[in-house]
Amino acid sequence: MLSNSFSFLFLLLATSNKSIVAEKMEGMNRHIVIDGLPTNIAPARHEVFRKFFTTTVAKKLGHENFVVHLTIDDDASSATSGFVNGAFLTFVKPSDAEFALSAMNRFPLTKSEMLSTYRWSALATAKEPVTEYVAPELAAETAADLANAMMQDPAARPMFLTKSGQHLDIELSWYDNAKQKVDLHKKPTADRNDSLGQMCEMDRRMGRMALPGLIYGTNTTPKPLPIWTPLGSMMVTQHLTGLKFWGGEDFKCLFEIVEENVTAFLISPLENFLIVRSDREVAVWNLKQSRKLKVIAGFNPDQWPLGKFNADDSLVAFNKSGDLLVYDTKNDMSLVQASIDTRHSYTYRLENLVDFEWSPFHASHIALIFSGDQHVGWSVSIEDIATDDERIASMNNAIRRNFLGAGQVNVLWHPEGTGLAAKITKFDKGGEVSAVEYCLFRIFAKSITADHFKIENMYSAERFAWQPGGKYFAVLLLDKASINAKTVTGPKMTVRFYSVDGKGLKTLGSFPTSANSLHWAPKGTRLVAANYEKSLFEFYGINDAGVAQQFEKCEHPAVGDTQWDPSGRFFASWNTCLRTPEGCRYRIFDMNGHRILEKRAEKFSHFAWRPLAKPVLDADEVNEVKKKLKSIIEEYEAADQAVEDAAAKVIRDKQEKAEREYKTRMDAIHRHHAEKKYAETREQLRAKAPMTIRQRKFLASIPEEQRMTTEIVTESRVKARDEVKGQK
C-alpha cells in the first residue's frame, strides 16, 4: 500500500469522472512513485537529501536522465509538517521508467529504509475500494501463459544458453534435431535496457572475459554464471549488488536478492526459498517474495553446503556440530522443537552427527551419518521426521547400520527415493585408502532393507551412479593390482552395470574403461563414462532385454564440462576459455554417441541445457497412467487411424466424384456424337481423303508379302489396313 505521504496526489483522483482521470493519466508513464524514504528530513536538509538521493539513484540506474521531485508534508497541524514524505521520478522515455520501476523496488537506501516503487497508474488503483479478488472467467479457447517457451514448443526442442564473445553475450537457442542445426531464440539487442544485455553487467564492469563464478547448489567449487533454477523457470546472474533472477517470455528481471559480496547460494528444489552465503552472513530468503527470512549464525564460513531443503520445501535443516536445526519454512523459518515441554536452540542433539541428506522424493525421509572409532565404527540411519501444527517434530528410526573399520562414510539417494547407497571408505595405518565398499538400502512401501554390496577382492569400488528414473546403477571398479603398475594407460578400470529390485541384485554387464566419472541420462537407459583428463567419452546403454551394451567412443580435445539434456536424448560437451584460451567450441552428441553438431565460439564461457519444468501430474496420477498405458496407446492409435481414415475417405470421395463427373461428361459427348452421326461422317470423309486414296492405291500396287503393317501408329491406319485387306 502507498503511505499517506502521497495524499496530495490523490486530489487528482478525487473526481468521480473517470474520463477526466484517464485523460490526466495519459502520458504519465514516464513517471514512477517512490515510497519508503526517511521520515526525518527537515526543511533545512531538503536540498542536501535531494543531491544524495539523485546520486544514489543515478549510480543504481547507470545514468542521470531523470528528475527527482520530493513531496513535502503540508499539513500544518502535523508534527512532521515540512518534512519529506515521498518522491516521484520523471524520465525522458517510458522504457527508462519501466526499468527503474524494477531496479529501484526493494532497494535498501539505508540500513533501515527500503524503497518501494509504483507506477503512476497505481494511484488510481489505490483509490478503488478494497474488494475480494475474483478470478476472471476465461473462454474455453484461452491459452494460459506459462512464461516458459521451451514447455510451449510444439516441436519439443530442448533449449540451452551459451555465454561467449567479446561482449559476453548470452544467447538462448533451440537444438532442432530434425534439421540437426541450432535455431536462435533470443540474443542481445542494441537497446541499453535489453534484458540479455544486462545479464552480464558485472563481468563487463569488472573488465574481464568471465568471472570465476560462484559456488551454487551442492557444488564446492565456483562455476560461471548465469545458471538455470532447478525447474528451469528462471535464470540467475551475479551482480555487484547481489543476485538477479530473470524469467518470463522476454526474460525480464523479475526481482533481485540484495546481498553484497555473495560467495555461494543454494535454491530449494521447488524454487521457493534460497540460502545465500556472503562475506557477512548466511541467510535464508523467500525467493518468490524477495524477502530475507532468517540469518543463520554460528557456522564455519568455509563450509558448504550449510543447509539442505527437503523434497517439498517445507523444511530446511542445518548441522551445527551435532545439533540438528530443523526450520519450518511455511512459518517464516520457525525452529521446530522435539518436545512441547522444553525449548532449545536446536531441534535434536545428536552425538557424533557428521552429515545428513534429505530424500529427493519423500519429504519426511532423512539419512543421518554418524562418525565412530575403530570399536564402534561409523553408522548410517534413515529417519522419518514429521511435524505437527504446533511445529513439534517426531523422529522415528526406520533402519540403522554400523560399519566397523570405516574411516569415512558418504551417502547418495536414488533420485526417486527408492534407494540409498552408502559408500564406506577404509584407510590403512598410513592414512591411505585401503578399500572402498558400498551398502545398498532399498526403500519399500512398508519396509527398508540394507544389503552389503559385495565385489571381488581384486577390485575397489571407485564411483557409484544411480539411474535417475529406473532400477539400474553403475559402478566404476579399480583393479588393485594395477595401482602401482607402470603402464601408459594407468590403472585398469572396469564399468559394471547392475539392476536392483524386489528380487535382489543382478549383474548386467562389465566393460574395461579408462573413465573416472559416470553420468546417467536424466531419462532413459543411456550412460556416459568420461575421463576429462584424456578428453574421452564412452557411451553405454541397457537394451530391452536387460543387457548392458557399449556404443560409441568419442573425444573432445581439452573438454571442460559435459551435460545431458533433460530429456536424455542429447549429450553436450564444451571447452571453456577459462581453461583453454584457443579453440573454444561445443559439441552435441545423440544418445548413442554419434556427433551431430559442432559449433565454434570466440571466448566461450559455458553451456547449459534448460531444465524441464515440474510435471503437471503427481506421482499417483503418473502411476495410474502407467497402469492404463497400453489401453491409452491403443486409444491414441485408434484415434490416429480414424484421422488417417477420414483423410483417406476425403481423397477417395473426391476421386470418385471426379470419375463420375468425367463419365457423365463422356457419356454426354458420346450421345451427342451418336445423334449427329459423327462416326459415319468421319468414315465418309476418311474414305474420300486424298491420303486414304493414295494409300489404298499404293497397297494395291505392292506384292502381297509387303502388305503386312508392322507398326500401328493410329487407329485410322489400323482401319485403313483392314479395309485394304477386306477389299482384297
SVG drawing of the C-alpha trace seen along z (x, -y; Angstrom):
<svg xmlns="http://www.w3.org/2000/svg" viewBox="-30 -25 86 88">
<polyline fill="none" stroke="black" stroke-width="0.4" points="0.0,0.0 1.1,-3.6 1.7,-5.5 -0.2,-8.7 2.8,-10.6 1.1,-10.8 -2.3,-12.2 -1.8,-15.3 -1.6,-13.3 -5.0,-11.8 -6.6,-15.2 -6.3,-14.4 -8.3,-11.2 -10.9,-12.6 -13.2,-13.3 -15.8,-10.7 -15.5,-11.4 -13.3,-8.5 -12.8,-10.1 -11.1,-13.1 -8.9,-10.8 -8.0,-8.8 -7.2,-12.0 -4.9,-13.3 -3.2,-9.9 -2.4,-9.7 1.2,-10.3 2.2,-9.8 4.0,-6.5 7.3,-8.4 6.8,-8.9 7.2,-6.4 6.3,-6.9 8.9,-6.2 7.8,-5.3 9.9,-4.3 12.1,-7.4 13.4,-8.5 10.9,-10.4 13.3,-12.7 14.3,-15.0 13.6,-18.5 13.2,-21.6 16.8,-22.7 18.1,-19.4 15.8,-19.1 18.5,-20.2 21.2,-18.0 18.9,-15.0 17.9,-15.7 21.5,-15.6 22.2,-12.4 19.1,-10.7 19.8,-11.7 23.4,-10.4 22.2,-7.1 19.5,-6.6 22.0,-7.5 24.5,-5.0 21.9,-2.3 20.4,-3.0 23.7,-3.9 22.5,-7.2 21.2,-10.7 18.4,-11.1 15.7,-11.7 14.4,-14.4 13.7,-13.9 10.6,-15.6 10.4,-15.5 6.9,-15.6 6.5,-17.6 4.0,-17.1 1.9,-20.3 -0.4,-19.5 0.2,-22.4 -1.3,-20.6 1.0,-17.7 4.2,-17.3 6.0,-16.4 4.9,-19.4 7.5,-20.4 9.3,-17.1 9.9,-14.9 7.3,-12.2 7.9,-10.7 9.2,-11.3 8.5,-10.6 10.9,-10.4 10.4,-11.7 12.3,-10.1 12.8,-11.0 11.5,-7.7 8.8,-5.3 11.3,-2.4 13.6,-4.1 10.8,-4.4 9.9,-0.7 13.5,0.3 13.7,-1.9 10.5,-0.5 12.0,2.9 15.6,1.8 14.6,-0.5 11.9,1.7 13.1,3.3 16.3,1.2 17.9,0.6 18.5,-3.2 19.9,-3.0 20.2,-0.2 16.7,-0.8 14.8,-2.2 13.9,0.0 12.3,-1.7 9.1,-0.6 8.2,-1.7 4.8,-2.1 3.6,-3.1 1.7,-6.3 -1.4,-4.3 -1.2,-2.7 -2.7,-5.9 -5.9,-5.2 -5.8,-1.6 -5.2,-2.7 -8.3,-4.9 -10.6,-2.0 -12.3,-0.3 -10.7,2.9 -12.7,5.9 -12.1,9.6 -10.3,10.8 -12.5,12.6 -10.7,14.6 -11.8,13.6 -13.8,16.1 -11.6,17.5 -13.1,18.5 -12.6,22.2 -10.1,21.3 -8.0,19.0 -4.4,20.3 -2.6,19.9 0.7,18.0 3.2,20.4 6.1,18.0 8.4,20.9 9.0,21.0 10.6,24.5 7.5,26.1 5.3,24.5 7.4,25.5 5.3,27.8 8.4,29.5 9.6,30.4 13.1,29.0 15.5,28.6 16.7,25.1 20.1,24.1 22.1,21.0 25.6,20.1 27.8,17.2 30.6,16.2 32.1,13.4 34.0,10.2 30.9,8.7 30.0,11.7 26.7,12.1 24.2,14.6 22.2,16.3 19.2,18.6 18.9,21.3 17.0,24.4 18.6,27.5 16.4,28.8 17.3,32.4 15.1,32.8 17.4,30.3 20.4,31.0 21.0,27.3 20.9,24.6 18.0,22.2 18.5,18.9 15.7,18.0 16.9,14.7 20.1,12.7 21.1,9.2 20.0,6.1 21.4,2.6 18.8,1.3 20.5,0.3 17.6,1.8 17.8,5.1 17.5,7.9 20.0,10.3 22.5,7.4 22.1,6.5 22.7,10.1 26.5,9.8 26.7,6.3 29.1,7.5 31.5,9.2 31.8,6.1 32.2,3.8 35.0,5.9 36.7,5.7 37.2,9.5 36.1,12.1 34.4,14.1 34.5,14.2 35.4,17.4 31.7,17.5 30.0,18.6 29.6,21.7 25.9,22.8 23.8,25.8 25.8,28.6 29.0,27.8 32.0,27.0 34.0,25.1 32.9,21.9 31.3,22.2 30.4,19.4 27.0,17.8 24.3,17.5 22.6,20.7 19.1,22.1 17.0,22.6 16.2,26.3 12.9,26.2 14.1,24.0 11.6,21.2 14.3,18.6 17.9,17.7 20.3,16.5 23.0,13.9 25.6,12.3 25.8,8.6 27.6,6.0 24.5,5.7 23.7,9.4 21.8,11.9 19.2,11.2 16.5,13.5 15.3,13.3 12.3,15.0 9.1,14.7 8.6,14.7 11.1,11.8 13.5,12.8 13.0,9.5 14.5,9.0 11.8,10.4 13.5,9.4 16.8,9.0 18.3,10.5 20.2,7.6 23.2,9.0 26.7,7.7 29.7,10.0 27.7,13.2 30.1,16.2 27.6,19.1 23.9,19.8 21.5,22.8 18.0,22.8 15.4,25.1 14.0,28.0 10.7,26.3 12.3,22.8 10.5,21.3 13.5,20.5 17.2,19.6 20.2,19.9 22.8,17.2 26.3,17.0 28.1,13.7 31.2,12.4 28.9,11.1 26.4,13.7 24.4,16.8 20.7,16.1 17.6,17.9 15.4,15.9 11.8,16.3 12.6,16.4 9.1,15.6 8.8,12.6 12.4,11.5 12.4,11.3 15.1,12.3 13.5,14.7 16.4,15.5 20.1,15.1 21.8,18.3 24.7,17.7 27.4,19.8 28.6,21.7 32.0,22.1 32.0,19.6 34.1,22.0 31.6,24.9 29.3,25.6 26.5,26.6 25.3,25.3 21.6,26.0 19.6,28.5 15.9,28.4 13.6,31.4 11.7,32.6 8.7,30.3 10.5,27.2 8.5,27.4 11.6,27.9 15.3,26.8 17.9,28.4 21.4,27.3 24.0,29.4 25.7,27.3 28.4,29.5 26.0,32.3 23.0,30.2 20.4,30.7 18.4,27.5 15.2,28.0 13.2,24.9 9.6,24.7 9.7,22.6 5.9,22.3 6.0,20.3 8.8,17.8 11.6,20.1 10.3,21.0 12.6,23.5 11.0,26.9 11.2,28.4 11.4,32.0 9.2,31.5 6.4,29.2 7.6,29.0 11.2,27.8 12.6,25.3 16.1,25.4 18.2,23.6 18.2,26.8 15.7,29.5 17.7,32.6 21.1,33.0 22.7,36.0 26.2,37.0 28.8,37.6 26.5,36.4 28.7,35.7 26.3,35.0 22.7,35.6 20.9,35.9 17.1,35.4 15.4,37.8 14.9,36.1 11.4,37.7 10.0,38.4 9.7,35.1 9.9,36.8 12.9,39.2 16.3,38.1 19.6,40.1 21.9,39.3 25.7,40.1 27.4,40.7 31.2,41.0 32.8,43.5 36.1,45.1 37.6,48.5 35.5,50.2 32.1,48.7 32.5,47.8 30.6,45.3 26.9,45.7 24.0,44.6 20.4,44.3 17.3,43.4 14.7,41.5 11.2,40.3 10.6,36.8 7.1,35.4 5.9,32.0 2.5,31.0 0.7,27.7 2.4,26.7 5.8,27.2 6.7,30.1 8.8,32.8 8.7,36.5 11.6,38.6 11.1,42.4 14.0,44.6 13.4,46.8 16.8,48.6 20.3,48.2 23.5,49.9 27.0,49.8 30.2,50.1 33.2,51.4 36.6,50.3 35.2,47.4 37.2,44.2 34.6,42.2 31.0,42.7 29.1,40.8 25.6,41.4 23.8,41.0 20.0,41.1 18.3,42.5 16.6,39.6 13.2,41.2 13.8,42.0 13.7,45.8 17.2,46.5 20.2,45.1 23.9,46.1 26.3,45.7 30.0,45.5 32.3,46.9 35.9,45.8 38.6,47.7 42.1,46.4 45.3,48.2 47.7,47.1 49.5,44.7 46.2,42.9 46.0,44.2 42.7,45.6 42.8,49.4 39.3,50.3 36.0,48.8 32.8,50.7 29.0,50.0 25.9,50.8 22.6,50.5 19.4,49.5 16.2,50.4 13.1,48.4 9.8,50.2 6.3,49.0 6.3,50.7 9.9,51.7 13.6,50.8 16.3,53.4 20.1,53.0 22.5,55.3 26.2,55.2 27.2,54.7 29.9,57.4 32.6,57.2 35.6,59.3 38.6,58.8 40.7,57.8 38.6,54.7 37.9,51.5 34.7,49.6 35.6,46.0 32.4,44.4 28.7,45.1 25.8,43.7 22.0,44.4 19.9,44.4 17.6,41.4 14.3,43.0 14.8,46.7 16.2,49.7 19.7,49.7 23.0,48.4 26.6,48.4 29.9,48.8 33.5,48.0 35.8,50.6 39.6,50.2 41.9,53.2 44.1,53.1 46.9,54.9 47.3,52.2 47.6,49.3 51.4,49.5 51.9,50.9 53.9,48.5 51.7,48.6 50.9,45.9 47.2,46.2 47.4,46.1 45.4,48.3 42.9,50.7 39.2,49.6 36.0,51.5 32.5,50.2 29.9,52.6 26.1,52.4 23.5,53.8 19.8,53.9 18.2,53.9 14.6,54.6 12.5,56.7 14.1,59.8 17.6,58.7 20.8,57.7 21.7,58.8 24.8,58.1 24.0,56.8 27.5,56.5 31.1,55.3 33.4,53.4 37.0,52.3 37.3,48.5 39.6,45.5 36.9,43.4 36.8,41.9 33.3,40.4 29.8,41.6 26.8,39.6 23.4,41.2 20.9,39.6 18.0,38.0 15.6,40.2 16.2,43.5 18.9,46.1 22.0,44.4 25.2,43.6 28.4,41.8 31.6,42.8 34.0,39.8 37.7,39.1 38.2,35.3 42.0,35.5 42.1,37.7 39.1,35.9 37.3,39.2 33.7,40.3 32.2,43.8 28.5,44.3 26.7,47.3 23.1,48.4 20.8,51.2 18.6,52.7 15.1,54.0 16.3,57.5 18.1,56.0 21.6,56.5 24.3,53.7 26.0,52.8 28.6,50.4 28.0,47.9 30.4,45.2 33.7,43.9 34.1,40.1 36.6,37.4 36.6,33.6 40.0,32.1 40.6,30.1 36.9,30.7 36.0,28.7 32.5,29.9 29.6,32.0 25.8,32.2 22.9,34.4 19.8,32.5 16.8,33.1 15.1,35.5 18.1,37.8 18.3,37.5 21.4,35.4 24.7,35.0 26.7,31.8 30.4,31.2 32.4,28.0 35.8,26.5 35.8,23.1 38.3,20.2 38.7,20.3 40.8,23.4 41.9,23.2 42.0,19.7 42.1,21.0 39.8,23.5 36.7,23.0 33.7,25.0 30.8,27.1 29.6,30.4 26.3,32.2 26.1,36.0 23.0,38.2 22.2,40.8 24.4,43.4 27.5,41.2 27.2,40.1 28.4,36.5 25.7,34.5 26.8,30.9 29.9,28.9 30.0,25.1 33.0,22.9 32.7,19.8 35.0,16.9 36.0,16.8 33.4,19.3 32.4,19.3 29.9,22.1 26.8,24.0 23.7,25.0 20.6,27.0 17.4,25.6 15.8,28.0 12.3,29.4 9.5,27.8 7.8,29.7 5.4,32.4 1.7,31.4 0.7,34.9 1.6,36.0 3.1,39.4 -0.3,41.2 -1.6,39.8 1.6,41.0 1.2,44.5 -2.4,44.5 -1.4,43.5 1.3,46.3 -1.4,48.8 -3.6,47.7 -0.7,47.0 -1.5,50.0 -5.1,49.0 -4.2,45.3 -1.8,46.2 -4.5,48.3 -6.9,45.4 -4.3,43.0 -3.5,45.4 -7.2,45.8 -7.7,42.1 -4.8,41.6 -6.1,44.3 -9.5,42.7 -7.9,39.4 -6.0,41.1 -9.1,43.0 -11.1,39.8 -8.4,38.0 -8.2,41.0 -12.0,41.0 -12.0,37.3 -9.4,38.1 -11.3,41.2 -14.6,39.3 -13.0,36.6 -11.6,39.1 -14.9,40.9 -16.7,37.6 -14.2,36.7 -14.6,40.1 -18.4,39.8 -18.2,36.3 -15.8,37.5 -18.0,40.5 -21.1,38.3 -19.4,35.9 -18.0,38.6 -21.5,40.2 -23.0,36.9 -20.3,36.4 -21.0,40.0 -24.7,39.4 -24.1,36.1 -21.8,37.8 -24.4,40.6 -27.2,38.1 -25.1,36.1 -23.8,39.3 -20.3,38.0 -18.8,41.6 -20.5,42.1 -19.5,38.7 -15.9,39.3 -15.7,42.6 -17.1,41.0 -14.6,38.1 -11.8,40.5 -12.7,42.7 -12.7,39.6 -9.4,38.2 -6.5,38.0 -4.2,39.6 -6.5,42.6 -6.9,43.0 -3.2,42.8 -2.5,45.3 -5.2,47.7 -3.6,47.4 -0.1,47.9 -1.1,51.0 -2.8,52.5 0.3,52.0 2.8,53.8 3.2,57.6 1.1,59.5 4.1,60.2 4.8,56.5 1.3,55.5 1.8,56.5 1.9,53.4 4.3,53.9 3.8,50.6 0.4,49.3 0.5,45.6 -3.1,44.5 -6.5,46.1 -7.2,44.8 -4.2,46.6 -5.4,49.9 -8.8,49.5 -7.3,48.5 -5.2,51.6 -8.3,53.8 -10.2,52.1 -7.5,52.8 -7.4,56.5 -11.1,56.7 -11.1,55.3 -8.5,57.8"/>
</svg>
